[in-house]
Amino acid sequence: MTTTEPVSLPAALASFTDRWSPRIVTTVNDYDVRVAKVEGEHLWHTHDHTDEFFLVLEGELHIALRESAGSGSGERTVVLPKGSVFTVPRGTEHKPYAPVPSEILVLEPTGTLTVGDQHEEIPAHVDATTGHPLNCPSAR
């Protein structure tokens, strides 16, 4: 779904209200560029074969991490204010949380499930998807 016209991220985000249910705005090589509205907790999950890139467009995102390698072992939380980026390394168990309504951009390989390869029980408010197509003509 590579786009040949510019995509307005504000228009794309205005085209849906679902939380934790990303929309694919374009692709770059074999990666989806997804936007999502988030609030509250996601779930603990792991992507075994890929890193996960986050950019906070609005609001604030916290990502709890359970790290097991080397001196960085243990649990910690990174806080991402608006304009911040962070990459969760492959194989790292993590749980995103947004204390306020927030908007994020995520970059991950096409076909990657939002709940990872390993995860806890999926709560009703989390959409286990590989991303939904963007249905917003005004965003293009």
C-alpha positions as CSV (number, residue, x, y, z in Angstrom):
1,M,0.0,0.0,0.0
2,T,2.7,2.5,-0.9
3,T,1.1,5.9,-1.5
4,T,1.8,8.1,-4.5
5,E,0.3,11.1,-2.9
6,P,1.0,12.9,0.4
7,V,-0.8,11.6,3.5
8,S,-2.1,14.0,6.1
9,L,-1.5,12.4,9.5
10,P,-4.0,14.7,11.3
11,A,-6.7,13.8,8.7
12,A,-5.8,10.1,9.0
13,L,-6.0,10.2,12.8
14,A,-9.3,12.2,12.6
15,S,-10.9,9.4,10.4
16,F,-11.3,6.9,13.3
17,T,-11.9,6.8,17.0
18,D,-10.9,3.3,18.0
19,R,-8.1,2.9,20.6
20,W,-5.3,0.5,20.2
21,S,-6.5,-0.2,16.6
22,P,-3.8,1.0,14.1
23,R,-4.4,2.2,10.6
24,I,-1.8,1.7,7.9
25,V,-1.0,5.1,6.2
26,T,1.7,3.8,3.9
27,T,4.4,1.2,3.4
28,V,8.2,1.6,3.1
29,N,9.8,-1.4,1.5
30,D,8.5,-4.3,3.6
31,Y,7.4,-2.1,6.5
32,D,4.0,-0.7,7.5
33,V,3.8,2.9,8.8
34,R,0.8,2.8,11.2
35,V,-0.9,5.5,13.2
36,A,-3.0,4.7,16.3
37,K,-4.9,6.4,19.0
38,V,-4.1,5.0,22.4
39,E,-5.2,5.4,26.0
40,G,-4.8,3.2,29.0
41,E,-3.0,-0.1,29.0
42,H,-2.1,-2.4,26.0
43,L,-0.8,-5.8,27.1
44,W,2.5,-7.5,27.8
45,H,3.8,-9.0,24.6
46,T,7.0,-9.9,22.7
47,H,7.9,-9.6,19.0
48,D,10.4,-12.5,18.5
49,H,11.8,-11.5,15.1
50,T,11.5,-7.7,14.8
51,D,12.1,-4.4,16.6
52,E,9.2,-2.1,17.1
53,F,9.6,1.7,16.5
54,F,7.3,4.2,18.3
55,L,7.0,8.0,17.6
56,V,4.6,10.0,19.9
57,L,2.7,12.5,17.8
58,E,0.4,13.8,20.6
59,G,0.2,13.0,24.3
60,E,2.5,10.7,26.2
61,L,3.4,7.0,26.0
62,H,4.9,4.9,28.7
63,I,6.5,1.5,27.7
64,A,7.2,-1.0,30.5
65,L,10.1,-3.3,29.5
66,R,11.2,-6.7,30.9
67,E,14.8,-7.0,29.9
68,S,16.8,-10.2,30.5
69,A,20.1,-9.6,28.8
70,G,23.3,-8.5,30.5
71,S,23.5,-5.7,33.1
72,G,20.2,-4.2,31.9
73,S,18.2,-7.1,33.3
74,G,15.0,-6.4,35.2
75,E,11.9,-4.2,34.6
76,R,11.9,-0.5,33.8
77,T,9.6,2.0,32.1
78,V,10.5,4.5,29.5
79,V,8.4,7.7,29.2
80,L,8.0,9.2,25.8
81,P,6.5,12.7,25.6
82,K,5.3,14.2,22.4
83,G,7.9,14.2,19.7
84,S,9.9,11.3,21.2
85,V,10.9,8.1,19.6
86,F,11.9,4.7,21.0
87,T,12.7,1.3,19.6
88,V,11.8,-1.8,21.5
89,P,14.4,-4.4,20.6
90,R,13.2,-7.7,19.2
91,G,12.6,-10.3,21.9
92,T,12.0,-7.8,24.6
93,E,8.7,-8.2,26.5
94,H,6.9,-4.9,26.7
95,K,3.6,-3.2,27.6
96,P,2.7,0.2,26.2
97,Y,0.5,2.5,28.4
98,A,-0.9,5.9,27.7
99,P,-1.9,7.9,30.8
100,V,-3.7,10.4,28.6
101,P,-5.4,10.1,25.2
102,S,-2.4,10.0,22.8
103,E,-1.5,9.5,19.1
104,I,1.4,7.4,18.0
105,L,3.1,6.3,14.8
106,V,4.5,2.8,14.7
107,L,6.9,1.3,12.1
108,E,7.1,-2.5,11.9
109,P,7.3,-5.2,9.2
110,T,4.1,-5.7,7.1
111,G,2.0,-8.5,8.7
112,T,3.3,-8.0,12.3
113,L,0.6,-8.5,14.8
114,T,0.0,-5.7,17.3
115,V,0.0,-8.3,20.1
116,G,3.3,-9.8,19.1
117,D,4.3,-13.5,18.8
118,Q,3.9,-14.1,22.5
119,H,1.4,-12.3,24.7
120,E,-0.9,-12.5,27.8
121,E,-4.7,-12.7,27.4
122,I,-5.9,-10.0,25.0
123,P,-8.3,-7.6,26.7
124,A,-11.4,-6.5,24.8
125,H,-10.2,-2.9,24.2
126,V,-7.1,-4.1,22.3
127,D,-7.4,-4.9,18.6
128,A,-5.2,-7.9,17.7
129,T,-4.5,-6.9,14.1
130,T,-1.8,-6.5,11.5
131,G,-3.2,-3.0,10.9
132,H,-6.3,-1.8,9.2
133,P,-6.3,0.0,5.8
134,L,-6.8,3.8,6.0
135,N,-10.3,4.7,4.8
136,C,-9.9,8.4,4.6
137,P,-9.8,10.0,1.2
138,S,-9.1,13.5,2.7
139,A,-5.8,12.1,4.2
140,R,-4.4,11.5,0.8
